[in-house]
């Protein structure tokens, strides 16, 4: 098995657009031929589009793009721009009188920091799609949906650190599998390989991490704080060329959520909208249990890469800023 660039995966295109001043952006994964699509939503505060369509009992088998965007619920507007661009390329589900691009997606809350009046919109979605075809980049950190992402918000935004977008991909023989994720979680981020906390609630004055888990335990009987925390959600997509049914890609999304549980403490909270999509081009035979384990490992790597590549902005510290203390 070898690592490859996400942008080298056959049948998929990855594009980003962002506003670096307002600290928001969107990312899109496009499959021109259409990919068998699945999803698993685990967080208690999701913002999603076309997830019901991915249920195995429903008609449409393939999706043409998955969007990951900031902007909270406003960011769902970016999908319209993606649809417009794909329609211009004659990519979509043929309904005889038109080809309708099937664009699933999810959003995260990044209205703080940055300018909350600026969100991913139709124009940004269109630009991200253009970039997927004409200006693909393999950058991680402050790009696309990771531009305004933050982590460790259990104690409030003043203790948050910078999250980011991460990618990771591998090839084993003819099998390819990759993951792209925007890390914007409520809890702290742990590197599973070292067991160390690498980003999360952080006291900049005293220069040490505050444990989100311990803080939540101290609030166990305080109902006033139950819904106080807003502004979270980790969203991502697994892409592969494995031969999978619609039911199996949904199961693969479910299995991949193990990566969030291993890297984020806590994960899948009431105030996160944690969502993982899967897209498959159905080219290579693969055993689902092994594939699920691999998908979780690859997503895990993408999450850690997104954190380590992020740069501090607008007074929000990053892993790179604190590297000497970790």
C-alpha positions in Angstrom: 0.0 0.0 0.0 1.3 3.5 -0.8 0.1 7.0 -0.2 -1.1 9.0 -3.2 -2.4 12.5 -3.6 -6.1 12.9 -3.3 -6.1 14.7 -6.7 -4.6 11.6 -8.3 -7.6 9.4 -7.5 -9.2 8.3 -10.8 -12.7 9.4 -11.5 -12.8 12.2 -9.0 -12.1 15.9 -9.0 -11.5 18.1 -5.9 -12.0 21.9 -6.0 -12.1 24.7 -3.4 -13.1 28.3 -3.2 -12.8 30.6 -0.2 -12.9 34.1 1.1 -9.7 34.4 3.2 -10.7 37.8 4.7 -14.2 36.7 5.9 -12.8 33.2 6.8 -15.2 30.9 5.0 -15.2 28.7 2.0 -16.5 25.5 0.3 -15.0 22.4 -1.2 -16.5 20.1 -3.8 -15.8 16.5 -4.8 -17.0 15.8 -8.4 -17.5 12.5 -10.2 -18.5 13.2 -13.8 -19.7 9.7 -14.5 -21.7 9.6 -11.2 -20.7 7.7 -8.1 -22.7 5.4 -5.9 -23.4 7.6 -2.9 -24.0 7.0 0.8 -24.0 9.0 4.0 -24.2 8.6 7.7 -25.2 11.6 9.9 -24.2 11.1 13.6 -24.2 14.6 15.0 -27.2 16.1 16.8 -27.1 19.4 14.8 -26.7 18.6 11.1 -27.1 20.9 8.2 -27.4 18.7 5.1 -28.7 18.5 1.5 -30.0 15.5 -0.5 -29.1 12.9 2.2 -32.6 11.3 2.0 -31.8 10.6 -1.7 -28.9 8.4 -0.6 -31.1 6.0 1.3 -30.9 2.6 -0.5 -34.7 2.4 -0.8 -34.8 5.6 -2.9 -34.5 5.9 -6.7 -31.4 7.7 -7.7 -28.3 5.5 -7.5 -25.6 8.0 -8.2 -24.4 11.4 -7.1 -22.3 13.7 -9.2 -20.9 15.9 -6.5 -20.6 16.2 -2.7 -20.2 19.7 -1.3 -18.6 20.5 2.0 -19.1 24.2 3.0 -18.9 26.7 5.8 -21.5 29.4 6.4 -23.9 27.4 8.6 -27.2 26.8 6.9 -26.6 29.7 4.6 -23.7 27.7 3.0 -26.2 25.3 1.5 -26.7 28.0 -1.2 -23.3 27.1 -2.7 -24.8 23.8 -4.1 -26.8 25.9 -6.6 -23.6 27.1 -8.1 -22.2 23.6 -8.3 -25.4 22.4 -10.1 -25.1 25.3 -12.6 -21.6 24.5 -13.5 -22.2 20.7 -13.8 -25.3 21.4 -16.0 -23.1 23.4 -18.3 -20.8 20.4 -18.6 -23.9 18.2 -19.3 -23.3 16.2 -16.1 -26.3 14.9 -14.3 -29.2 12.5 -14.0 -31.0 12.2 -17.3 -34.7 13.1 -17.0 -35.1 13.3 -20.8 -35.8 17.0 -20.9 -32.6 17.9 -18.9 -29.7 16.5 -17.0 -30.1 17.2 -13.3 -26.8 17.2 -11.4 -27.3 15.3 -8.1 -25.3 17.3 -5.5 -25.4 16.2 -1.9 -23.7 18.2 0.8 -23.2 19.3 4.4 -22.3 22.5 6.1 -20.4 23.5 9.2 -20.6 26.6 11.4 -17.8 29.1 10.8 -19.5 32.4 11.3 -17.1 33.0 14.1 -14.3 34.1 13.7 -14.3 36.1 10.5 -17.2 38.1 9.0 -20.5 36.4 9.7 -22.3 38.3 7.0 -20.2 36.6 4.3 -21.0 32.9 3.5 -20.5 30.4 0.7 -23.0 31.2 -2.0 -23.9 30.4 -5.6 -20.9 32.2 -6.9 -18.5 30.4 -4.6 -19.9 27.0 -5.4 -19.5 27.7 -9.1 -15.9 28.8 -8.6 -15.1 25.7 -6.5 -16.4 23.6 -9.4 -14.4 25.5 -12.0 -11.3 25.0 -9.8 -12.0 21.3 -9.6 -11.7 21.0 -13.4 -9.1 23.7 -14.1 -7.1 24.5 -11.0 -6.9 21.4 -8.8 -4.7 21.7 -5.7 -3.6 19.3 -3.1 -3.4 21.8 -0.3 -4.5 21.2 3.3 -5.4 23.5 6.2 -6.9 26.9 5.5 -8.6 26.2 2.3 -12.1 25.5 1.1 -14.5 24.3 3.8 -11.6 24.4 6.3 -10.9 28.2 5.9 -12.8 29.3 9.0 -12.9 26.0 10.8 -12.1 25.9 14.5 -11.9 23.2 17.2 -12.2 22.9 21.0 -15.2 25.1 21.5 -16.6 23.3 24.6 -15.5 26.2 26.8 -16.4 28.9 24.4 -14.8 30.5 21.3 -12.2 32.4 23.3 -10.5 29.1 24.0 -10.9 27.6 20.5 -8.0 26.7 18.1 -7.8 26.6 14.4 -9.2 23.6 12.5 -8.8 23.0 8.8 -9.3 20.9 5.8 -7.4 17.6 5.5 -6.9 15.0 2.7 -5.3 11.6 2.7 -5.4 8.9 0.0 -3.9 5.4 -0.5 -3.6 2.8 -3.3 -3.3 -0.9 -2.7 -2.9 -2.7 -6.1 -5.8 -1.4 -8.2 -7.8 -0.3 -5.2 -7.9 3.4 -4.4 -9.4 5.1 -1.4 -9.2 8.7 -0.2 -10.8 11.0 2.4 -11.3 14.8 2.6 -12.6 16.3 5.8 -13.2 19.8 7.3 -12.4 19.6 11.0 -14.6 21.9 13.0 -15.4 20.0 16.2 -16.8 20.9 19.6 -14.3 18.7 21.4 -10.5 18.4 21.5 -8.4 16.6 18.8 -6.2 13.6 19.8 -3.5 12.1 17.6 -4.3 8.4 17.9 -0.7 7.4 17.1 0.8 9.3 20.0 -2.2 9.6 22.2 -1.4 13.2 22.6 -3.9 16.1 22.6 -2.8 18.3 19.7 -5.5 20.9 19.4 -8.6 22.0 21.3 -9.6 24.2 24.2 -6.5 26.2 25.0 -5.7 28.8 27.6 -3.4 31.2 25.7 -2.5 33.2 28.8 -1.3 30.2 30.8 -0.2 28.2 27.7 -1.8 24.9 28.4 -4.7 22.8 27.2 -8.0 22.7 29.1 -9.6 19.3 28.9 -13.0 19.5 27.2 -14.0 16.2 28.6 -13.2 17.2 32.2 -15.0 20.5 31.7 -18.1 18.8 30.5 -18.1 16.4 33.4 -18.1 19.4 35.7 -21.2 20.8 33.9 -23.1 17.5 34.2 -25.8 18.8 36.4 -26.0 22.3 34.9 -28.9 22.3 32.5 -28.4 26.0 31.7 -25.3 25.1 29.7 -26.9 22.2 27.7 -27.5 24.2 24.5 -25.1 27.1 25.1 -22.4 25.9 22.7 -22.9 26.5 19.0 -20.6 26.5 16.0 -19.4 23.0 15.4 -19.5 20.0 13.0 -17.0 17.9 11.3 -17.9 16.9 7.7 -16.1 14.7 5.3 -16.2 12.4 2.3 -14.7 9.0 1.5 -14.1 8.3 -2.2 -13.1 4.9 -3.6 -13.1 2.8 -6.8 -14.3 -0.3 -4.8 -17.4 -2.1 -6.2 -20.1 -1.3 -3.7 -23.9 -1.3 -3.6 -25.8 1.7 -2.4 -26.4 -0.1 0.9 -22.7 -0.9 1.2 -21.6 2.7 0.7 -23.9 3.8 3.4 -22.4 1.2 5.7 -18.9 2.4 4.7 -19.9 5.9 5.8 -21.0 4.4 9.1 -17.8 2.5 9.7 -15.7 5.5 8.9 -17.2 7.4 11.8 -14.9 5.4 14.0 -12.2 7.8 12.9 -14.1 10.7 14.6 -14.5 8.8 17.8 -10.7 8.0 17.8 -9.6 11.6 17.1 -12.2 13.8 18.8 -13.1 13.9 22.4 -16.0 14.2 22.7 -17.4 13.4 19.2 -20.9 13.2 17.8 -22.3 15.5 20.4 -25.7 17.2 20.5 -24.1 20.4 19.1 -22.1 18.8 16.4 -23.5 17.9 13.0 -20.9 15.2 12.2 -21.6 13.8 8.7 -19.6 11.5 6.4 -20.4 10.8 2.8 -19.1 8.0 0.6 -18.7 8.0 -3.2 -17.7 4.9 -5.2 -17.0 4.5 -8.9 -17.4 0.7 -8.7 -14.3 -0.5 -10.5 -12.4 -2.9 -8.2 -13.5 -5.8 -6.0 -13.0 -5.3 -2.3 -14.0 -6.9 1.0 -16.3 -4.5 2.9 -14.9 -5.2 6.4 -11.4 -4.6 5.4 -12.4 -1.6 3.3 -14.3 -0.1 6.3 -11.2 -0.5 8.5 -9.1 1.2 5.8 -11.5 4.0 5.3 -11.5 4.8 9.0 -7.7 4.8 9.1 -7.5 7.1 6.0 -10.1 9.5 7.4 -8.2 9.5 10.7 -5.0 10.6 8.8 -6.9 13.3 7.0 -8.3 14.7 10.2 -4.8 14.9 11.8 -3.4 16.4 8.6 -6.1 19.1 8.5 -5.2 20.1 12.1 -1.5 20.1 11.6 -1.6 22.0 8.3 -3.9 24.8 9.7 -2.5 28.3 10.3 -3.6 30.6 13.0 -5.9 33.5 12.0 -7.7 36.4 13.6 -6.3 35.7 17.0 -7.1 32.0 16.9 -4.0 29.9 17.5 -3.1 26.8 15.5 -1.2 23.6 16.1 1.7 25.2 14.3 1.7 28.1 16.7 1.8 25.8 19.7 4.2 23.2 18.3 6.9 24.0 20.8 4.5 23.4 23.7 2.9 20.1 22.4 
